Amino acid sequence: MDLKREVNLNKILWSKPCSLALPLDSPLRIEEPKFEGLRLIIFKMLLFYSKQSKSIRGANVVYKRVASQVDTPAIYDVFNLEKTFKTPFSLLVLHMWLVLRSLKEEGKDGIQFGQYVYEIYNHVNLMLTRWMKDLEKIFYGNIVAYDTALL
C-alpha cells in the first residue's frame, strides 16, 4: 500500500475531544437579533419571529456549518484526499446526509427543518446549473447507498 494514500489513524484515534460550541469570535456564530420597542412590534408584524422564519434562519446557520466542515483541512490531511471538485462535493453530500438523517429521526419538525436545509443546499447548487443534473444524481445515489449501508 502506498504510504501517501494510507489514512493517518493516529490523528483520528489519539486526538483529544473538544467542545462543539463555537467560540464567541467565530465567523460561523450567528446571534438572533434582539429588537425592542417599536422595532420589535414591526418585526413581529412582518412575521420575523414566526416559526417558519426562525426555521429558515436556523437552516441557513446549519447549512453554513455543514459547508464549513467540507473546507476543514484536517479532513484532507487525515484521509489524504485530493482537492478536486468531486472531493469537496462528495464531502458536502456526506455531511448533508448525516444532518438530514439525524433531523429525520427527530420526527415531523425535524423533517420540516431538514427540508429547509435541503432547499438552501439546492439554492446554492443552482449556481452550478450546468452540472446540476449530475450533482442531483450523485446526491440521491449517495444517500441511497448510505441508507443501504446502515441497514
Secondary structure, 3 states (H helix, E strand, C coil): CCHHHCCCHHHHHCCCCCCCCCCCCCCCCCCCCCCCHHHHHHHHHCCCCCHHHHHHHHHHHHHHHHHHHHCCHHHHHHCCCCCCCHHHHHHHHHHHHHHHHHHHCCCHHHHHHHHHHHHHHHHHHHHHHHHHHHHHHHHHHHHHHHHHHHC
